[in-house]
């Protein structure tokens, strides 16, 4: 099978930058044959680490289905070759997408689940690394199981088992930078936001570091925040033992007048290593469970990954919108989730709720949104009255004793 036939059969656009990965995928396929979809292999690994907890039968059945389509099986190896090179399917070279963001939807089980086996290709490597780092059995098991757990979102949106929509996301497991500890998944990564954190004693303040800010305190260009009247750039100015800049309020929005911080020590800036929190759905969210997950993660990952000096827990999500309590009209575990975080604005179009609250692939007219839960009803009413549920960011500093510090 040549690359043109391969792309035609799967509906993938053929760009010259795909050629090298097609060749590498062919080489892997020729060498390993059915390794990636070997049921006996997956069963043996599952018996050790119990990672197929919900969709075991579907995953094993998918092995047989993918084998029936030689183009689809070859795709598994092409994607594995991309992962192996340290690339994601959204990787671009000189502004040109070199490969697959998705196989087009054929509404077929084999197509929906095929990319899973590209990440399962690396299971032995993942397990060996986790064991070498001394991660507990439960953490390894939960981390591997989270690959399957992610499929719940696909089922919620499409009503069928698969993960095709999340091809790029699964690269995190291949990189081994996403670890499940208790309630959350923790991504080991550099802090990506233009925000600095300063501490004096128990007081921690954030200063925005170069964002263009709308007069209402959100980042210019966010939903409903596009007019430039009254906008300004939130810069930081350092003066001997003080810094001057724009901090944030209790809602994670920029205060439009500068403040002067005297005697504060910088503890975080863009590029600092953090534990970035991801929030699997359909699990308890009590403050006690959350706090235990944070503290367990810091202690375990400090020991397992001594090469990193983690400065903070970080999260960016629609759940970080500190006005959720106002939207719901009451305190709930959901509205309490952001309480421990010191908030800051991120560029947001307010679209995350459509996927994570309403299980929609893309936004629909507000009038058509479901009202079958109290959360959905409250958010719909908020949107109907002109509101927006912004995604926001926040940090929880980690102190020198490796404890999470709740401000």
C-alpha contacts under 8 A as a table, 3 or more apart, distances in Angstrom:
res1	aa1	res2	aa2	distance
1	X	5	X	6.28
1	X	6	X	6.51
2	X	5	X	5.51
2	X	6	X	6.21
3	X	6	X	4.86
3	X	7	X	6.08
3	X	14	X	7.64
3	X	19	X	7.33
3	X	22	X	6.84
4	X	7	X	5.27
4	X	8	X	6.09
4	X	14	X	6.90
5	X	8	X	5.05
5	X	9	X	6.05
6	X	9	X	5.38
6	X	10	X	6.41
6	X	71	X	5.90
7	X	10	X	5.32
7	X	11	X	5.59
7	X	12	X	4.62
7	X	13	X	6.22
7	X	14	X	6.08
8	X	11	X	5.10
8	X	12	X	6.52
8	X	13	X	7.93
9	X	12	X	7.93
9	X	71	X	6.96
10	X	71	X	7.18
10	X	72	X	7.32
10	X	103	X	6.50
10	X	104	X	7.45
11	X	103	X	6.72
11	X	104	X	6.22
12	X	100	X	6.88
12	X	103	X	6.38
12	X	104	X	7.38
13	X	100	X	7.99
14	X	18	X	6.80
15	X	18	X	5.58
15	X	19	X	7.44
15	X	98	X	6.50
15	X	99	X	7.42
16	X	19	X	5.48
16	X	98	X	7.56
17	X	20	X	6.71
17	X	21	X	7.96
17	X	97	X	7.94
17	X	98	X	4.78
17	X	99	X	7.21
18	X	21	X	5.49
18	X	22	X	6.17
18	X	98	X	5.29
18	X	99	X	5.38
19	X	22	X	5.12
19	X	23	X	6.27
20	X	23	X	5.15
20	X	24	X	6.21
21	X	24	X	4.90
21	X	25	X	5.88
21	X	78	X	5.80
21	X	79	X	7.84
21	X	81	X	6.07
21	X	82	X	6.19
22	X	25	X	5.01
22	X	26	X	6.11
22	X	78	X	5.46
23	X	26	X	5.08
23	X	27	X	6.28
23	X	78	X	7.92
24	X	27	X	5.05
24	X	28	X	6.30
24	X	78	X	6.74
24	X	81	X	5.96
25	X	28	X	5.12
25	X	29	X	6.08
25	X	74	X	6.71
25	X	75	X	7.52
25	X	76	X	7.98
25	X	77	X	4.62
25	X	78	X	3.89
25	X	79	X	7.32
25	X	80	X	7.18
25	X	81	X	5.50
26	X	29	X	4.98
26	X	30	X	6.04
26	X	74	X	6.76
26	X	77	X	7.11
26	X	78	X	7.08
27	X	30	X	5.11
27	X	31	X	6.15
28	X	31	X	5.11
28	X	32	X	5.82
28	X	33	X	7.68
28	X	77	X	6.29
28	X	81	X	7.74
29	X	32	X	5.33
29	X	33	X	5.04
29	X	34	X	7.65
29	X	74	X	6.49
29	X	77	X	6.11
30	X	33	X	5.79
32	X	35	X	5.51
32	X	36	X	7.95
33	X	36	X	7.86
34	X	37	X	5.48
34	X	38	X	5.79
34	X	67	X	7.62
35	X	38	X	5.07
35	X	41	X	7.84
35	X	121	X	7.67
36	X	76	X	7.58
36	X	77	X	7.82
36	X	117	X	5.77
36	X	118	X	6.89
36	X	120	X	6.91
36	X	121	X	5.12
37	X	63	X	4.75
37	X	64	X	7.60
37	X	66	X	7.70
37	X	67	X	7.45
37	X	117	X	6.35
38	X	41	X	5.36
38	X	42	X	6.50
38	X	63	X	6.76
39	X	42	X	5.14
39	X	43	X	6.05
39	X	60	X	5.91
39	X	63	X	6.48
40	X	43	X	5.12
40	X	44	X	6.14
41	X	44	X	5.23
41	X	45	X	6.35
42	X	45	X	5.18
42	X	46	X	5.95
42	X	60	X	7.99
43	X	46	X	4.95
43	X	47	X	6.07
44	X	47	X	5.21
44	X	48	X	6.67
45	X	48	X	5.23
45	X	49	X	6.25
45	X	50	X	7.76
46	X	49	X	5.12
46	X	50	X	4.64
46	X	51	X	5.65
46	X	52	X	6.48
47	X	50	X	5.73
49	X	137	X	7.62
49	X	140	X	7.35
49	X	141	X	5.02
49	X	144	X	7.92
50	X	53	X	6.73
50	X	141	X	6.09
50	X	145	X	7.30
51	X	141	X	5.81
51	X	142	X	6.96
51	X	144	X	5.44
51	X	145	X	3.99
51	X	146	X	7.76
51	X	148	X	7.42
52	X	55	X	6.21
52	X	56	X	4.86
52	X	59	X	7.99
52	X	145	X	6.10
52	X	148	X	6.51
53	X	56	X	6.13
53	X	145	X	7.01
53	X	148	X	7.68
54	X	148	X	7.47
54	X	149	X	7.80
55	X	58	X	5.24
55	X	59	X	6.01
55	X	148	X	7.14
55	X	161	X	7.99
56	X	59	X	5.19
56	X	60	X	6.19
57	X	60	X	5.26
57	X	61	X	5.99
58	X	61	X	4.99
58	X	62	X	5.94
58	X	161	X	7.55
59	X	62	X	5.02
59	X	63	X	6.69
59	X	113	X	7.65
60	X	63	X	5.33
60	X	64	X	7.31
61	X	64	X	5.52
61	X	65	X	6.53
62	X	65	X	4.89
62	X	66	X	5.97
62	X	109	X	7.45
62	X	110	X	6.03
62	X	113	X	6.71
62	X	114	X	7.40
63	X	66	X	5.49
63	X	67	X	6.34
64	X	67	X	5.23
64	X	68	X	6.74
65	X	68	X	5.44
65	X	69	X	7.43
65	X	110	X	5.56
66	X	69	X	5.65
66	X	70	X	7.69
66	X	72	X	6.18
66	X	73	X	5.78
66	X	110	X	5.36
66	X	111	X	7.69
66	X	114	X	6.40
67	X	70	X	6.43
67	X	72	X	7.76
67	X	73	X	5.98
69	X	72	X	5.28
69	X	73	X	6.28
70	X	73	X	5.05
70	X	74	X	6.03
71	X	74	X	5.06
71	X	75	X	6.15
72	X	75	X	4.88
72	X	76	X	6.52
72	X	111	X	7.27
72	X	114	X	7.05
73	X	76	X	5.14
73	X	77	X	6.89
73	X	114	X	7.55
74	X	77	X	5.24
74	X	78	X	6.24
75	X	78	X	4.92
75	X	79	X	6.05
75	X	115	X	7.97
76	X	79	X	5.38
76	X	80	X	6.17
76	X	114	X	6.42
76	X	115	X	5.95
76	X	117	X	6.39
76	X	118	X	4.97
77	X	80	X	4.78
77	X	81	X	6.03
77	X	118	X	6.41
78	X	81	X	5.04
78	X	82	X	6.40
79	X	82	X	5.02
79	X	83	X	6.27
79	X	89	X	7.68
79	X	100	X	7.96
79	X	115	X	7.43
79	X	118	X	6.02
80	X	83	X	5.01
80	X	84	X	5.92
80	X	118	X	4.84
80	X	119	X	6.77
80	X	121	X	6.95
81	X	84	X	4.86
81	X	85	X	6.25
82	X	85	X	5.26
82	X	86	X	6.72
82	X	87	X	5.39
82	X	88	X	6.62
82	X	89	X	7.24
83	X	86	X	5.18
83	X	87	X	5.22
83	X	88	X	6.10
83	X	119	X	7.99
83	X	171	X	6.54
83	X	174	X	6.89
84	X	87	X	7.27
86	X	175	X	7.56
87	X	91	X	5.99
88	X	91	X	5.15
88	X	168	X	5.64
88	X	171	X	6.28
89	X	98	X	7.65
89	X	99	X	5.70
89	X	100	X	5.22
89	X	101	X	5.18
89	X	167	X	7.10
89	X	168	X	5.59
90	X	97	X	6.47
90	X	98	X	7.77
90	X	99	X	7.21
90	X	100	X	7.24
90	X	101	X	5.80
90	X	168	X	6.60
91	X	97	X	6.22
91	X	98	X	6.69
91	X	99	X	7.66
92	X	95	X	5.42
92	X	96	X	5.12
92	X	97	X	4.44
92	X	98	X	5.82
93	X	96	X	5.30
93	X	97	X	6.60
93	X	98	X	6.75
100	X	103	X	6.92
101	X	167	X	6.89
101	X	168	X	7.14
102	X	164	X	6.40
102	X	165	X	6.44
102	X	167	X	6.77
103	X	111	X	7.31
103	X	164	X	7.11
105	X	108	X	7.66
105	X	111	X	7.62
105	X	112	X	7.68
106	X	111	X	6.88
107	X	111	X	7.57
107	X	112	X	7.38
108	X	111	X	5.42
108	X	112	X	6.20
109	X	112	X	5.05
109	X	113	X	6.21
109	X	160	X	7.81
109	X	161	X	7.10
109	X	162	X	6.94
110	X	113	X	5.49
110	X	114	X	5.76
111	X	114	X	5.39
111	X	115	X	7.90
111	X	164	X	7.24
112	X	115	X	7.51
112	X	161	X	7.18
112	X	162	X	4.49
112	X	163	X	5.86
112	X	164	X	4.87
113	X	116	X	5.67
113	X	117	X	7.71
113	X	161	X	7.22
113	X	162	X	4.39
113	X	163	X	5.63
113	X	164	X	6.24
114	X	117	X	5.87
114	X	118	X	7.44
114	X	164	X	7.43
115	X	118	X	5.22
115	X	119	X	7.09
115	X	163	X	7.05
115	X	164	X	6.22
115	X	167	X	6.43
116	X	119	X	5.54
116	X	120	X	6.25
116	X	163	X	6.69
116	X	164	X	7.91
116	X	167	X	7.97
116	X	170	X	7.97
117	X	120	X	4.62
117	X	121	X	5.88
118	X	121	X	5.17
118	X	122	X	7.65
119	X	122	X	5.78
119	X	123	X	7.38
119	X	170	X	6.61
119	X	171	X	7.17
119	X	173	X	7.25
119	X	174	X	6.22
120	X	123	X	5.15
121	X	124	X	7.87
122	X	125	X	5.35
122	X	126	X	6.15
122	X	174	X	6.44
123	X	126	X	5.07
123	X	127	X	6.11
124	X	127	X	5.21
124	X	128	X	6.10
125	X	128	X	5.20
125	X	129	X	6.24
126	X	129	X	5.30
126	X	130	X	6.21
126	X	173	X	7.76
126	X	174	X	7.14
126	X	176	X	6.68
127	X	130	X	5.14
127	X	131	X	6.05
127	X	140	X	7.29
128	X	131	X	5.23
128	X	132	X	6.08
129	X	132	X	5.07
129	X	133	X	6.23
130	X	133	X	5.22
130	X	134	X	6.42
130	X	135	X	5.65
130	X	140	X	6.60
131	X	134	X	5.06
131	X	135	X	5.92
131	X	136	X	7.91
131	X	140	X	7.98
132	X	135	X	7.80
133	X	304	X	5.08
133	X	305	X	7.36
134	X	304	X	6.29
135	X	139	X	6.31
135	X	140	X	6.49
135	X	300	X	7.41
135	X	304	X	6.64
136	X	139	X	5.33
136	X	140	X	6.41
137	X	140	X	5.21
137	X	141	X	6.04
138	X	141	X	5.07
138	X	142	X	5.97
139	X	142	X	5.14
139	X	143	X	5.92
139	X	179	X	7.43
139	X	180	X	6.07
139	X	181	X	5.81
140	X	143	X	5.12
140	X	144	X	6.23
140	X	179	X	7.98
140	X	180	X	7.77
141	X	144	X	5.36
141	X	145	X	6.01
142	X	145	X	4.88
142	X	146	X	6.00
142	X	180	X	5.77
142	X	181	X	7.42
143	X	146	X	5.21
143	X	147	X	7.33
143	X	178	X	7.57
143	X	179	X	5.43
143	X	180	X	4.62
143	X	181	X	7.70
143	X	185	X	7.87
144	X	147	X	5.75
144	X	148	X	7.67
145	X	148	X	5.37
145	X	149	X	6.24
146	X	149	X	4.55
146	X	150	X	6.09
146	X	180	X	7.23
147	X	150	X	5.50
147	X	151	X	7.33
147	X	170	X	7.30
147	X	173	X	7.69
148	X	151	X	5.43
148	X	152	X	7.74
149	X	152	X	5.76
149	X	280	X	7.79
150	X	153	X	5.99
150	X	154	X	7.47
150	X	163	X	7.69
150	X	280	X	7.52
151	X	154	X	5.12
151	X	155	X	6.33
151	X	161	X	6.84
151	X	162	X	6.07
151	X	163	X	5.60
152	X	155	X	5.07
152	X	156	X	6.11
152	X	161	X	7.94
153	X	156	X	4.95
153	X	157	X	6.28
153	X	359	X	7.37
154	X	157	X	5.26
154	X	158	X	5.88
154	X	159	X	7.36
154	X	160	X	7.19
154	X	161	X	6.78
154	X	162	X	6.17
154	X	163	X	5.94
154	X	165	X	7.35
155	X	158	X	5.32
155	X	159	X	4.59
155	X	160	X	4.86
155	X	161	X	5.36
155	X	162	X	6.99
156	X	159	X	5.65
156	X	160	X	7.91
156	X	359	X	5.71
157	X	355	X	7.81
157	X	359	X	4.87
157	X	360	X	5.61
157	X	361	X	6.39
163	X	166	X	5.53
163	X	167	X	6.94
164	X	167	X	5.72
166	X	169	X	5.26
166	X	170	X	6.65
167	X	170	X	5.71
167	X	171	X	7.43
168	X	171	X	5.63
169	X	172	X	6.09
170	X	173	X	5.71
170	X	174	X	7.04
171	X	174	X	5.01
171	X	175	X	6.18
172	X	175	X	5.11
172	X	176	X	5.96
172	X	177	X	5.78
172	X	178	X	5.80
173	X	176	X	4.68
173	X	177	X	6.58
173	X	178	X	6.09
175	X	178	X	7.97
176	X	179	X	7.39
177	X	186	X	7.90
177	X	187	X	5.41
177	X	188	X	5.20
177	X	189	X	7.52
178	X	185	X	6.21
178	X	186	X	5.44
178	X	187	X	4.34
178	X	188	X	6.52
179	X	185	X	5.38
179	X	186	X	5.18
179	X	187	X	6.48
180	X	183	X	7.61
180	X	184	X	5.87
180	X	185	X	4.24
180	X	186	X	6.21
181	X	184	X	5.87
181	X	185	X	6.24
181	X	186	X	7.32
181	X	293	X	6.07
181	X	296	X	7.07
181	X	297	X	5.92
182	X	289	X	7.77
182	X	292	X	7.50
182	X	293	X	4.87
182	X	296	X	7.75
183	X	279	X	7.61
183	X	280	X	7.78
183	X	283	X	7.21
183	X	284	X	7.55
183	X	285	X	7.68
183	X	289	X	6.72
183	X	290	X	6.34
183	X	293	X	5.72
184	X	277	X	6.45
184	X	278	X	5.96
184	X	279	X	5.43
184	X	280	X	6.64
184	X	290	X	7.80
184	X	293	X	6.59
185	X	277	X	5.87
185	X	278	X	5.05
185	X	279	X	6.55
185	X	280	X	7.45
186	X	275	X	5.52
186	X	276	X	5.41
186	X	277	X	4.90
186	X	278	X	6.30
186	X	297	X	7.52
187	X	275	X	5.48
187	X	276	X	4.81
187	X	277	X	6.40
187	X	278	X	7.47
188	X	273	X	7.21
188	X	274	X	6.24
188	X	275	X	5.10
188	X	276	X	6.44
189	X	273	X	5.66
189	X	274	X	5.76
189	X	275	X	6.56
189	X	276	X	6.87
190	X	270	X	7.25
190	X	271	X	4.70
190	X	272	X	5.22
190	X	273	X	4.33
190	X	274	X	5.90
191	X	269	X	7.09
191	X	270	X	5.12
191	X	271	X	4.92
191	X	272	X	5.29
191	X	273	X	5.86
191	X	274	X	5.86
191	X	314	X	7.88
192	X	270	X	5.46
192	X	271	X	6.21
193	X	269	X	7.90
193	X	270	X	5.53
194	X	208	X	6.18
194	X	209	X	4.95
194	X	210	X	6.50
194	X	211	X	6.98
194	X	269	X	7.18
194	X	270	X	5.54
195	X	206	X	6.68
195	X	207	X	5.81
195	X	208	X	4.54
195	X	209	X	5.13
195	X	268	X	7.97
195	X	269	X	5.85
195	X	270	X	6.31
196	X	206	X	5.64
196	X	207	X	5.33
196	X	208	X	6.41
196	X	209	X	6.67
196	X	266	X	7.17
196	X	267	X	7.60
196	X	268	X	5.37
196	X	269	X	4.30
196	X	270	X	6.96
197	X	204	X	6.77
197	X	205	X	5.74
197	X	206	X	4.49
197	X	207	X	6.43
197	X	266	X	5.85
197	X	267	X	5.58
197	X	268	X	4.92
197	X	269	X	6.50
198	X	204	X	5.54
198	X	205	X	5.29
198	X	206	X	6.30
198	X	207	X	7.95
198	X	264	X	5.61
198	X	265	X	5.21
198	X	266	X	4.29
198	X	267	X	5.54
198	X	268	X	7.16
199	X	202	X	6.96
199	X	203	X	5.63
199	X	204	X	4.41
199	X	205	X	6.50
199	X	264	X	5.15
199	X	265	X	5.17
199	X	266	X	6.39
199	X	267	X	6.67
200	X	203	X	5.30
200	X	204	X	6.54
200	X	263	X	6.50
200	X	264	X	4.65
200	X	265	X	6.32
201	X	204	X	8.00
202	X	407	X	7.51
203	X	407	X	7.35
204	X	407	X	7.39
205	X	247	X	6.78
205	X	248	X	7.92
206	X	247	X	5.34
206	X	248	X	6.53
206	X	342	X	7.68
206	X	344	X	7.73
207	X	236	X	7.20
207	X	245	X	5.81
207	X	246	X	5.22
207	X	247	X	4.50
207	X	248	X	7.20
208	X	211	X	6.53
208	X	234	X	5.73
208	X	235	X	6.73
208	X	236	X	7.32
208	X	245	X	7.13
208	X	246	X	5.88
208	X	247	X	6.40
208	X	254	X	7.85
209	X	234	X	6.01
209	X	235	X	5.14
209	X	236	X	5.85
210	X	233	X	6.00
210	X	234	X	5.18
210	X	235	X	4.84
210	X	236	X	7.52
211	X	219	X	6.69
211	X	233	X	5.69
211	X	234	X	5.49
211	X	235	X	7.43
212	X	219	X	6.00
212	X	220	X	5.67
212	X	231	X	6.92
212	X	232	X	5.66
212	X	233	X	4.32
212	X	234	X	6.27
213	X	216	X	7.94
213	X	217	X	6.08
213	X	218	X	5.79
213	X	219	X	4.57
213	X	220	X	5.02
213	X	231	X	5.46
213	X	232	X	5.36
213	X	233	X	5.88
213	X	234	X	6.65
213	X	254	X	7.53
214	X	217	X	5.49
214	X	218	X	5.50
214	X	219	X	5.71
214	X	220	X	4.73
214	X	225	X	6.15
214	X	226	X	7.63
214	X	227	X	7.73
214	X	228	X	6.73
214	X	229	X	7.88
214	X	230	X	6.90
214	X	231	X	4.58
214	X	232	X	6.89
215	X	218	X	7.55
215	X	229	X	7.36
215	X	230	X	5.22
215	X	231	X	5.08
215	X	232	X	7.55
215	X	256	X	6.98
216	X	225	X	7.85
216	X	254	X	7.95
217	X	253	X	5.03
217	X	254	X	4.36
217	X	255	X	6.19
217	X	256	X	6.56
217	X	345	X	7.94
218	X	222	X	7.01
218	X	225	X	7.22
218	X	253	X	5.81
218	X	254	X	6.37
218	X	345	X	5.71
218	X	346	X	7.44
218	X	347	X	7.72
219	X	222	X	5.88
219	X	225	X	7.39
219	X	345	X	6.41
219	X	346	X	6.32
219	X	347	X	5.54
219	X	348	X	7.93
220	X	225	X	5.54
220	X	226	X	5.75
220	X	227	X	7.78
220	X	228	X	7.41
220	X	231	X	7.44
220	X	347	X	7.49
221	X	224	X	7.70
221	X	225	X	5.45
221	X	226	X	4.65
221	X	347	X	6.83
221	X	348	X	7.88
222	X	225	X	5.10
222	X	226	X	6.62
222	X	347	X	5.28
222	X	348	X	4.80
222	X	349	X	5.37
223	X	226	X	7.22
223	X	348	X	6.36
223	X	349	X	4.58
223	X	350	X	6.61
223	X	388	X	7.73
228	X	231	X	5.19
234	X	245	X	6.66
234	X	246	X	5.78
235	X	245	X	5.96
235	X	246	X	7.26
236	X	243	X	6.86
236	X	244	X	5.75
236	X	245	X	4.63
236	X	246	X	7.48
237	X	243	X	5.64
237	X	244	X	5.07
237	X	245	X	6.40
238	X	241	X	7.96
238	X	242	X	6.17
238	X	243	X	4.41
238	X	244	X	6.35
239	X	242	X	5.11
239	X	243	X	5.73
239	X	244	X	7.73
240	X	243	X	7.89
241	X	262	X	6.02
241	X	263	X	5.91
241	X	264	X	7.82
242	X	260	X	6.69
242	X	261	X	5.36
242	X	262	X	4.33
242	X	263	X	6.27
242	X	264	X	7.15
243	X	260	X	5.75
243	X	261	X	5.26
243	X	262	X	6.74
244	X	258	X	6.51
244	X	259	X	5.61
244	X	260	X	4.42
244	X	261	X	6.26
245	X	258	X	5.01
245	X	259	X	5.59
245	X	260	X	6.71
246	X	254	X	6.58
246	X	255	X	6.18
246	X	256	X	6.81
246	X	257	X	6.60
246	X	258	X	4.72
246	X	259	X	6.08
247	X	254	X	5.87
247	X	255	X	5.83
247	X	258	X	7.28
247	X	259	X	6.99
248	X	251	X	7.62
248	X	252	X	5.48
248	X	253	X	5.12
248	X	254	X	4.38
248	X	255	X	5.37
248	X	343	X	7.02
248	X	344	X	6.16
249	X	252	X	5.43
249	X	253	X	5.53
249	X	254	X	6.39
249	X	255	X	6.22
249	X	343	X	7.74
250	X	253	X	7.45
250	X	322	X	7.67
250	X	342	X	7.82
250	X	343	X	7.21
251	X	321	X	7.27
251	X	322	X	5.12
251	X	323	X	6.62
251	X	343	X	6.63
251	X	344	X	7.93
252	X	321	X	7.73
252	X	322	X	7.08
252	X	342	X	7.03
252	X	343	X	3.88
252	X	344	X	4.15
252	X	345	X	5.77
252	X	392	X	7.13
252	X	393	X	7.55
252	X	394	X	7.58
253	X	343	X	7.36
253	X	344	X	5.77
253	X	345	X	5.53
254	X	344	X	7.15
254	X	345	X	7.09
255	X	258	X	7.43
261	X	264	X	6.23
266	X	269	X	7.86
267	X	311	X	6.98
268	X	272	X	6.01
268	X	311	X	6.34
268	X	312	X	7.74
269	X	272	X	5.67
272	X	310	X	7.51
272	X	311	X	6.74
273	X	308	X	6.70
273	X	309	X	6.25
273	X	310	X	4.98
273	X	311	X	6.08
273	X	312	X	7.72
274	X	310	X	4.90
274	X	311	X	5.55
274	X	312	X	5.15
274	X	313	X	5.85
274	X	314	X	6.43
275	X	310	X	6.78
275	X	312	X	6.45
275	X	313	X	4.90
275	X	314	X	5.96
276	X	313	X	6.00
276	X	314	X	4.63
276	X	315	X	5.54
277	X	313	X	7.00
277	X	314	X	5.98
277	X	315	X	5.04
277	X	316	X	7.86
278	X	315	X	7.18
280	X	283	X	6.91
284	X	289	X	7.49
285	X	289	X	6.50
285	X	290	X	6.37
285	X	333	X	5.83
285	X	334	X	6.82
285	X	337	X	7.32
286	X	289	X	5.35
286	X	290	X	6.28
286	X	333	X	5.47
286	X	337	X	7.96
287	X	290	X	5.09
287	X	291	X	6.03
287	X	333	X	6.96
287	X	336	X	7.16
287	X	337	X	6.92
288	X	291	X	5.22
288	X	292	X	6.21
289	X	292	X	5.29
289	X	293	X	6.28
290	X	293	X	5.16
290	X	294	X	6.33
290	X	337	X	7.97
291	X	294	X	5.15
291	X	295	X	6.27
292	X	295	X	5.28
292	X	296	X	5.91
293	X	296	X	5.23
293	X	297	X	5.99
294	X	297	X	5.22
294	X	298	X	6.39
294	X	313	X	7.55
294	X	404	X	6.94
295	X	298	X	5.25
295	X	299	X	6.35
295	X	403	X	6.23
295	X	404	X	5.96
296	X	299	X	5.30
296	X	300	X	6.01
297	X	300	X	5.24
297	X	301	X	5.74
298	X	301	X	5.45
298	X	302	X	5.80
298	X	402	X	6.39
298	X	403	X	7.17
298	X	404	X	7.61
299	X	302	X	5.43
299	X	303	X	6.53
299	X	402	X	6.54
299	X	403	X	7.85
300	X	303	X	5.41
300	X	304	X	6.14
301	X	304	X	4.85
301	X	305	X	5.48
301	X	306	X	7.76
302	X	305	X	5.47
302	X	306	X	5.58
302	X	308	X	7.43
302	X	309	X	7.64
302	X	310	X	7.52
302	X	402	X	7.98
303	X	306	X	5.67
305	X	308	X	6.02
306	X	309	X	7.29
310	X	398	X	7.41
311	X	397	X	6.32
311	X	398	X	5.60
311	X	399	X	7.83
312	X	395	X	6.17
312	X	396	X	5.46
312	X	397	X	4.26
312	X	398	X	4.86
312	X	404	X	7.85
313	X	395	X	5.50
313	X	396	X	4.97
313	X	397	X	6.30
313	X	398	X	7.04
313	X	404	X	7.82
314	X	393	X	7.42
314	X	394	X	5.80
314	X	395	X	4.45
314	X	396	X	6.46
315	X	320	X	7.50
315	X	393	X	5.59
315	X	394	X	5.51
315	X	395	X	6.53
316	X	320	X	6.46
316	X	346	X	7.97
316	X	391	X	6.65
316	X	392	X	5.45
316	X	393	X	4.05
316	X	394	X	6.45
317	X	320	X	5.25
317	X	321	X	7.53
317	X	352	X	7.81
317	X	391	X	4.95
317	X	392	X	5.76
317	X	393	X	6.57
318	X	321	X	5.59
318	X	350	X	7.61
318	X	352	X	6.32
318	X	353	X	6.72
318	X	389	X	6.62
318	X	390	X	5.88
318	X	391	X	3.98
318	X	392	X	6.29
319	X	322	X	7.76
319	X	324	X	7.70
319	X	334	X	7.21
319	X	335	X	7.59
319	X	337	X	7.13
319	X	338	X	6.86
319	X	391	X	7.18
319	X	392	X	7.88
320	X	337	X	7.36
320	X	338	X	5.10
320	X	343	X	7.55
320	X	391	X	6.51
320	X	392	X	5.29
320	X	393	X	6.18
320	X	394	X	7.05
321	X	324	X	5.91
321	X	338	X	7.32
321	X	389	X	6.87
321	X	390	X	6.12
321	X	391	X	6.13
321	X	392	X	5.67
322	X	325	X	6.99
322	X	335	X	7.18
322	X	338	X	6.31
322	X	339	X	7.62
323	X	326	X	5.26
323	X	327	X	6.42
324	X	327	X	4.86
324	X	328	X	6.04
324	X	335	X	5.51
324	X	389	X	7.94
325	X	328	X	5.20
325	X	329	X	5.76
325	X	330	X	5.57
325	X	331	X	5.67
325	X	332	X	7.51
325	X	335	X	5.16
325	X	336	X	7.99
326	X	329	X	4.96
326	X	330	X	6.97
327	X	378	X	6.31
327	X	379	X	6.68
327	X	382	X	6.49
328	X	331	X	7.66
328	X	375	X	6.99
328	X	378	X	5.65
328	X	379	X	7.55
331	X	334	X	7.97
331	X	335	X	5.88
331	X	336	X	6.82
332	X	335	X	5.14
332	X	336	X	6.12
333	X	336	X	5.01
333	X	337	X	6.19
334	X	337	X	5.30
335	X	338	X	6.73
335	X	339	X	7.80
336	X	339	X	5.25
337	X	340	X	7.31
338	X	341	X	5.45
338	X	394	X	7.85
339	X	342	X	7.92
340	X	396	X	6.61
340	X	406	X	5.36
340	X	407	X	6.38
341	X	394	X	5.12
341	X	395	X	5.09
341	X	396	X	5.14
341	X	406	X	7.45
341	X	407	X	7.51
342	X	394	X	5.08
342	X	395	X	5.34
342	X	396	X	6.48
342	X	407	X	7.45
343	X	392	X	7.09
343	X	393	X	5.62
343	X	394	X	4.05
343	X	395	X	6.70
344	X	392	X	6.26
344	X	393	X	5.19
344	X	394	X	5.68
345	X	391	X	7.86
345	X	392	X	5.07
345	X	393	X	5.98
346	X	391	X	6.85
346	X	392	X	5.31
346	X	393	X	6.21
347	X	391	X	7.87
348	X	351	X	7.83
348	X	390	X	5.85
348	X	391	X	5.61
348	X	392	X	7.49
349	X	390	X	6.78
349	X	391	X	7.75
350	X	353	X	6.98
350	X	388	X	6.05
350	X	389	X	5.29
350	X	390	X	4.51
350	X	391	X	6.07
351	X	354	X	5.76
351	X	355	X	7.55
351	X	363	X	6.99
351	X	389	X	7.96
351	X	390	X	7.90
352	X	355	X	5.58
352	X	356	X	6.17
352	X	357	X	7.98
352	X	391	X	7.20
353	X	356	X	5.06
353	X	357	X	4.92
353	X	358	X	6.66
353	X	389	X	7.31
354	X	357	X	5.74
354	X	358	X	5.01
354	X	359	X	6.27
354	X	360	X	5.35
354	X	361	X	7.39
354	X	362	X	6.57
354	X	363	X	5.70
355	X	358	X	5.73
355	X	359	X	4.61
355	X	360	X	4.72
355	X	361	X	5.93
355	X	362	X	6.99
356	X	359	X	5.66
356	X	360	X	7.74
357	X	375	X	7.99
357	X	376	X	6.86
358	X	369	X	7.37
358	X	370	X	7.07
358	X	376	X	7.18
360	X	363	X	6.73
364	X	368	X	6.82
364	X	369	X	7.18
365	X	368	X	5.56
365	X	369	X	7.07
366	X	369	X	5.42
366	X	380	X	6.66
366	X	383	X	6.87
366	X	384	X	6.61
367	X	380	X	7.89
367	X	384	X	7.52
369	X	376	X	7.89
369	X	380	X	6.71
370	X	376	X	6.54
370	X	377	X	7.40
371	X	374	X	7.26
371	X	376	X	5.26
371	X	377	X	4.60
371	X	380	X	7.47
372	X	376	X	6.68
372	X	377	X	7.05
373	X	376	X	5.22
373	X	377	X	6.17
374	X	377	X	5.08
374	X	378	X	6.07
375	X	378	X	5.22
375	X	379	X	6.18
376	X	379	X	5.29
376	X	380	X	5.96
377	X	380	X	5.16
377	X	381	X	6.16
378	X	381	X	5.23
378	X	382	X	6.22
379	X	382	X	4.93
379	X	383	X	6.18
379	X	389	X	7.83
380	X	383	X	5.10
380	X	384	X	6.10
381	X	384	X	5.01
381	X	385	X	6.35
382	X	385	X	5.39
382	X	386	X	6.73
382	X	387	X	5.15
382	X	388	X	7.13
383	X	386	X	5.20
383	X	387	X	4.63
383	X	388	X	5.86
384	X	387	X	7.05
396	X	404	X	6.64
396	X	405	X	6.34
396	X	406	X	6.50
396	X	407	X	7.71
397	X	404	X	6.20
397	X	405	X	5.59
397	X	406	X	7.62
398	X	401	X	7.97
398	X	402	X	5.87
398	X	403	X	5.69
398	X	404	X	4.68
398	X	405	X	5.78
399	X	402	X	5.47
399	X	403	X	5.66
399	X	404	X	6.44
399	X	405	X	6.32
400	X	403	X	7.37
